[in-house]
Amino acid sequence: MSTITVTKQIEAPKELVFKTISDIRNFSQAVPDIKNVEFLTEQEYGVGTKFKETRDMNGREASTILEVTELVENAHIRIVSDTMGTVWDSVFTVERREGGTELTLIMDAKAYKFLPKIFNPLMKGFMKKALEKDMIAVKKYCESKN
């Protein structure tokens, strides 16, 4: 599948946007498809935080274990998941722009098993739409809080 990039302009302060994407408790409030979050570590924020996210994927529930591997406050957060033969590496960055904040998500998918190497490229369009939907939800959430 390689790399997917989604960018949204958000009319809200950079700090609010970052707080929304970097704290899964806030992110799960912003994204309606996320149905449940279960922390797998004592810490609930920052590098080393692991959690299981359950979300609605076209009428079916799907759970994924994710880990925060990088976090620079009010700049970027990297979240990684190793699921079904693919490492999903997502980096959210925030930059102050005139009128608000530019939020960018770059997701890199590296398949290491045979079937995902075949099917992941076929899913790229679906994944981009799902990521766009999440980013639109974050935009609406942040702008409603501003």
PyMOL commands that set and color helices and strands:
alter all, ss='L'
color gray80, all
select helices_A, chain A and resi 14-22+24-30+114-145
alter helices_A, ss='H'
color red, helices_A
select strands_A, chain A and resi 2-10+34-39+50-57+60-72+76-83+86-97+100-111
alter strands_A, ss='S'
color yellow, strands_A
deselect
rebuild
show_as cartoon
